[in-house]
Amino acid sequence: MSLRAKSRTNESLRCIGKAQHKQAQSDKKDLKIKMSKKDIILKAENISKQYRLGTVGTGTLSHDLNRWWHAIRGKEDPYLKVGETNDRSSKGNSDYVWALQDVNFEVNRGEVLGIIGKNGAGKSTLLKILSKVTAPTTGVIKSRGRIASLLEVGTGFNPELTGRENIYLNGAILGMTKKEITSKLDEIIAFSGCERYIDTPTKRYSSGMTVRLAFAVAAFLEPEILVVDEVLAVGDVEFQKKAIGKMQDISKSEGRTVLFVSHNMTTINNLCKNSILLENGKIFKSGPTAEIVPYYLSSSQSEEMISKVIFEKKASKLFQFLEAKLITKSGEFIENGIVSTSQEYGFELEYLFNEQVPKCHLTLIIKNSSGEVVLFLDRSDFYQEFFVAETGKYKARVMIQNPLLKPDVYFVTFGLSNQYSNVNDHQFDVLKYRIEDISSIRASRQGVLFLPTEWEMNKI
C-alpha cells in the first residue's frame, strides 16, 4: 500500500473513531436525560391559588364580566394582579389573597416528601391541587401515574354503605377496577383491623375506625403517588405505627411516592428524607429533612407565644370550638404565655353544640419543640365513658400539675369528635406557650417529663 493510501486509511479510521465516540457520548447524554425524566414522577410548575375573601365563588357580577371581557380579548385575568400574601394573623386591605404563590418543586419516584409549616401556610391547599380536588389559579401539575389522596377522614365514604361496599366505592373513585379491588380486599380488611364490622354501615364506625379503613384502601390499591394529610392523628398509636411502616414499605420496596403533611416533627424526621417548608403560601425553604425541621422549630421558638385563640363561628358545623386560652390555677388569663416550673396552669375551652350528640370525645394534646407528643389527655379515657352533649354553649377547664413538663416551648392541639360518625373539629397547634426553669437545674436533665417522686431508702 502506498504512503498516500495508508494516510487516507488512517484518516478514515480516525474519522470513524471520532464519529463513534461522538455517538457514544450522545447516547450517554440521551440515557442520562431519559433516566432523569424517568426518576421525576411529579412536578409542580409555578403553582398559585387565589381566593376571594368573604364570598363563595368568584365574587360579584361586575368582576365576572370584567374577567370575561379580558378573556375574549386574549388578556390576562385582571384580578391576578391584585391580592395579598395569605397572613391569617393580620388584617389586609385587599379582598383577594394568595393561598399559594409561585410554588415549584419536583418529586422523584419512590421518594417520601414531607410538607411542613404553620396553620394557614398553604399545605392542605397544595395537597388538594395535587389531588385535583381543586384547580390552581395559575401553573400546572405534571404527574406520571395515578394519585390517591387521603386528605380528610373518610373522604369519599358513604355512611349508609357497609365498610366492604365503601372499599369498592373508594377504590373506584381512585381509578381502580373491580378486579384489582377484589384481589386486594382481604389485605385491606386485615390491615384496617375492622374485620368484625366490615359488613356494618360506616355511619356506625368511630372516627378512628373510619380513618383506618380509608388509609387501608389508599395504601393497598397501589397508586403510584399517595398524598396524605394530617389524618393519622385521629388513629390510635398502634395504627399510626402501622400506617407509617406501610408508607415506608411502599416507598422503599414498592418504589411508590408519598407526599406527607404532618405537624409531628418526629414522624417527619423518621419518614421523609427531604422536606418543603411553606410560609404564607410560598416555599420558604426546601432540602434535606435533617436541615429543614431544626430550622422550622428554631424559627417557631423565636416567635411570640400564643396564649389565646378565638375561632370563627360557623353555623354549618354540628359542633365547634369557640375559644381556647392559657390560664392560671385561679383561672386568670396568662397573657404573655410564659409559665414557671413551680406554677400550676391549665387551659380553658369554650365550645358550641348546634345539635345534641350522645357520645363525644374531648381531647387535648401537648407537643414539645421537637414535635413529640408529651401529653395526651382524653376526657372519655379518664372517666371511662363518653359525655353526652346537649344543644348549647359549654366551657371546660383542665389543669396541668407542675412540676411535670420540662422547660421548653410547647404547642397545644384540641379535638372534639362524635363517636358515631367521622364528624370532628380538630385545631392543631393553636396555642403556644413556654415553661421557664426558675432553678436552672431541670433544663439539663434527660427525658420529657419531670415527676416529683418519693423514694424510700433504708439501710440493710
HUGI-V429234 format. One record per pair of residues at least 4 apart in sequence whose C-alpha atoms are under 8 Angstrom apart, sorted by the first residue. I is the first residue (numbers start at 0). J is the second residue. Records with the same first field share a line. If there is no record, write none. Layout:
BEGIN
I->J / J
END
This chain:
BEGIN
0->4 / 5
1->5
2->6
3->7
4->8
5->9
6->10
7->11
8->12
9->13
10->14
11->15
12->16
13->17
14->18
15->19
16->20
17->21
18->22
19->23
20->24
21->25
22->26
23->27
24->28
25->29
26->30
27->31
28->32
29->33
30->34
31->35
32->36
33->37
34->38
35->39
38->107 / 108
39->105 / 106 / 107 / 108
40->105 / 106 / 107 / 108 / 142 / 143 / 144 / 256
41->105 / 106 / 107 / 140 / 141 / 142 / 143
42->103 / 104 / 105 / 106 / 140 / 141 / 142
43->102 / 103 / 104 / 105 / 138 / 139 / 140 / 141
44->101 / 102 / 103 / 104 / 138 / 139 / 140
45->100 / 101 / 102 / 103 / 137 / 138 / 139
46->99 / 100 / 101 / 102 / 103 / 135 / 136 / 137 / 138 / 139 / 140
47->97 / 98 / 99 / 100 / 101 / 102 / 135 / 136 / 137 / 138
48->97 / 98 / 99 / 100 / 135 / 136 / 137
49->79 / 82 / 95 / 96 / 97 / 98 / 99 / 136
50->95 / 96 / 97 / 98
51->55 / 56 / 57 / 58 / 94 / 95 / 96
52->94 / 95 / 96
53->94
54->58
57->62 / 63
58->62 / 63
59->63
60->64
61->65
62->66
63->67
64->68
65->69 / 77
66->70 / 76 / 77 / 78
67->71
68->72
69->73 / 74 / 75 / 76 / 77
70->74 / 75 / 76
75->79
76->80
77->81
78->82
81->93 / 95
82->93 / 94 / 95 / 96 / 97
83->91 / 93 / 95 / 96 / 97
84->96 / 97 / 98 / 279 / 280
85->96 / 97 / 98 / 99 / 119 / 120 / 279 / 280
86->119 / 279
87->119
97->280
98->120 / 121 / 124 / 279 / 280
99->121 / 124 / 125 / 279 / 280 / 281
100->280 / 281
101->138 / 281
102->281 / 282
103->282
106->110 / 112 / 256
107->256
108->254 / 255 / 256
109->249 / 250 / 251 / 253 / 254 / 255 / 256 / 257
110->250 / 254 / 255 / 256 / 257 / 271 / 272
111->250 / 256 / 257 / 258 / 259 / 270 / 271 / 272 / 273
112->257 / 258 / 259 / 271 / 272 / 273 / 274 / 275
113->258 / 259 / 260 / 261 / 267 / 271 / 272 / 273 / 274 / 275 / 288
114->122 / 258 / 259 / 260 / 261 / 274 / 275 / 276 / 277
115->122 / 260 / 261 / 262 / 274 / 275 / 276 / 277
116->120 / 122 / 262 / 276 / 277 / 278 / 295
117->277 / 278
118->427 / 428
119->279
120->277 / 278 / 279 / 280 / 281
121->125 / 277 / 278 / 279 / 280 / 281
122->126 / 260 / 277
123->127 / 150 / 228
124->128
125->129
126->130 / 150 / 226 / 228
127->131 / 132 / 133 / 150
128->132 / 133 / 134 / 135
129->140
130->146 / 147 / 148 / 226
135->139
143->223
144->222 / 223 / 224
145->173 / 174 / 222 / 223 / 224
146->173 / 222 / 223 / 224 / 225 / 226
147->173 / 217 / 222 / 224 / 225 / 226
148->217 / 225 / 226 / 227
149->154 / 213 / 214 / 217 / 225 / 226 / 227 / 228 / 230
150->154 / 226 / 227 / 228 / 229 / 230
151->228 / 229 / 230
152->206 / 209 / 210 / 213 / 230 / 421
153->209 / 210 / 213 / 421
154->213
155->168 / 169 / 172
156->160 / 165 / 168 / 169 / 201
157->165 / 201
158->200 / 201 / 202 / 203
159->200 / 201 / 202
160->164 / 165 / 199 / 200 / 201
161->165 / 197 / 198 / 199 / 200 / 201
162->166 / 196 / 197 / 198 / 199 / 200 / 201 / 212
163->167 / 197 / 198
164->168
165->169
166->170 / 180 / 184 / 212 / 213 / 216
167->171 / 177 / 180
168->172
169->173 / 216
170->174 / 175 / 176 / 180 / 216 / 217 / 220
171->175 / 176 / 177
173->217
175->179 / 180 / 220
176->180
177->181
178->182
179->183 / 220
180->184 / 220
181->185
183->187 / 219 / 220
184->188
185->189
186->190 / 219
187->191 / 212 / 215 / 216 / 219
188->192 / 193 / 194 / 197 / 212 / 215
189->193 / 194
190->215
191->208 / 211 / 212 / 214 / 215
192->211
193->197 / 208 / 211 / 212
199->203
200->204
201->209 / 420
202->419 / 420 / 421
203->419 / 420
204->208 / 209 / 418 / 419 / 420 / 421
205->209 / 417 / 418 / 419 / 420 / 421
206->210 / 233 / 234 / 416 / 417 / 418 / 419 / 420 / 421 / 422
207->211 / 233 / 234 / 235
208->212 / 234
209->213 / 421
210->214 / 230 / 231 / 233 / 234
211->215 / 234 / 238
212->216
213->217
214->218 / 242
215->219
216->220
217->221 / 222 / 225
218->222 / 225 / 245 / 246 / 249
222->255
223->255 / 256
224->255 / 256 / 257 / 258
225->255 / 256 / 257 / 258
226->257 / 258 / 259
227->257 / 258 / 259 / 260
228->259 / 260 / 261
229->259 / 260 / 261 / 262
230->234
231->239 / 242
232->239
234->238 / 239
235->239
236->240
237->241
238->242
239->243
240->244
241->245
242->246
243->247 / 266 / 270
244->248
245->249
246->250 / 257
247->251 / 270
248->252 / 253
249->253 / 254 / 255 / 256
250->254 / 255 / 256 / 257
251->255
261->266 / 267
262->370 / 427 / 428
263->267 / 370 / 371 / 372
264->268 / 292 / 369 / 370 / 371
265->269 / 369 / 370 / 371
266->270
267->271 / 288
268->272 / 288 / 289 / 292
271->288
272->287 / 288 / 289
273->285 / 286 / 287 / 288
274->285 / 286 / 287 / 288 / 291
275->282 / 283 / 284 / 285 / 286 / 291
276->282 / 283 / 284 / 285 / 291 / 295
277->281 / 282 / 283 / 284
278->282 / 283
284->291
285->291
286->290 / 291
287->291
288->292
289->293
290->294
291->295
292->296
293->297
294->298
295->299
296->300 / 368 / 369
297->301
298->302
300->368 / 408
304->335 / 336 / 337 / 430 / 431 / 432 / 433
305->335 / 336 / 429 / 430 / 431 / 432
306->324 / 325 / 333 / 334 / 335 / 336 / 430 / 431 / 432
307->322 / 323 / 324 / 325 / 334 / 430
308->322 / 323 / 324 / 429 / 430
309->321 / 322 / 323
310->320 / 321 / 322
311->321
312->319 / 321
314->353
316->353
317->352 / 353 / 354 / 422
318->350 / 351 / 352 / 353 / 354 / 415 / 423 / 424
319->350 / 351 / 352 / 415 / 424
320->348 / 349 / 350 / 351 / 415 / 424
321->348 / 349 / 350 / 351
322->348 / 349 / 350
323->346 / 347 / 348 / 349 / 430
324->332 / 346 / 347 / 348 / 430
325->332 / 333 / 334 / 336 / 344 / 345 / 346 / 347 / 430
326->330 / 331 / 332 / 333 / 344 / 345 / 346 / 347
327->331 / 332 / 333 / 342 / 343 / 344 / 345
328->343 / 344 / 345 / 398
333->337
336->431 / 432 / 433
337->432 / 433 / 434 / 435
338->342 / 344 / 432 / 433 / 434 / 435
339->434 / 435 / 436 / 437
340->401 / 402 / 404 / 405 / 406 / 434 / 435 / 436 / 437
341->401 / 402 / 437
342->400 / 401 / 402
343->398 / 399 / 400 / 401 / 402
344->398 / 399 / 400 / 401
345->396 / 397 / 398 / 399
346->396 / 397 / 398
347->394 / 395 / 396 / 397
348->394 / 395 / 396
349->392 / 393 / 394 / 395
350->392 / 393 / 394
351->390 / 391 / 392 / 393
352->356 / 388 / 389 / 390 / 391 / 392
353->390 / 391
354->389 / 390 / 391
355->387 / 388 / 389 / 390
356->387 / 388 / 389 / 417
357->386 / 387 / 388
358->385 / 386 / 387 / 388 / 417 / 418 / 419
359->379 / 385 / 386 / 387 / 388 / 415 / 416 / 417 / 418
360->377 / 378 / 379 / 385 / 386 / 414 / 415 / 416 / 417 / 418
361->377 / 378 / 379 / 413 / 414 / 415 / 416
362->375 / 376 / 377 / 378 / 413 / 414 / 415
363->375 / 376 / 377 / 411 / 412 / 413 / 414
364->372 / 373 / 374 / 375 / 376 / 411 / 412 / 413
365->372 / 373 / 374 / 375 / 409 / 410 / 411 / 412
366->370 / 371 / 372 / 373 / 374 / 409 / 410 / 411
367->371 / 372 / 373 / 407 / 408 / 409 / 410
368->407 / 408 / 409 / 410
373->447 / 448
376->380
377->381
378->382 / 385
379->383 / 384 / 385 / 386
380->384
399->403
402->449 / 450 / 451
403->448 / 449 / 450 / 451
404->434 / 447 / 448 / 449
405->434 / 436 / 441 / 442 / 447 / 448 / 449
406->433 / 434 / 435 / 436 / 441 / 442
407->433 / 434 / 435
408->431 / 432 / 433 / 434
409->431 / 432 / 433 / 434
410->428 / 429 / 430 / 431 / 432
411->427 / 428 / 429 / 430 / 431
412->425 / 426 / 427 / 428 / 429 / 430
413->425 / 426 / 427 / 428
414->423 / 424 / 425 / 426
415->423 / 424 / 425
416->421 / 422 / 423 / 424
417->421 / 422 / 423
436->440 / 441 / 442
440->444
441->449
END
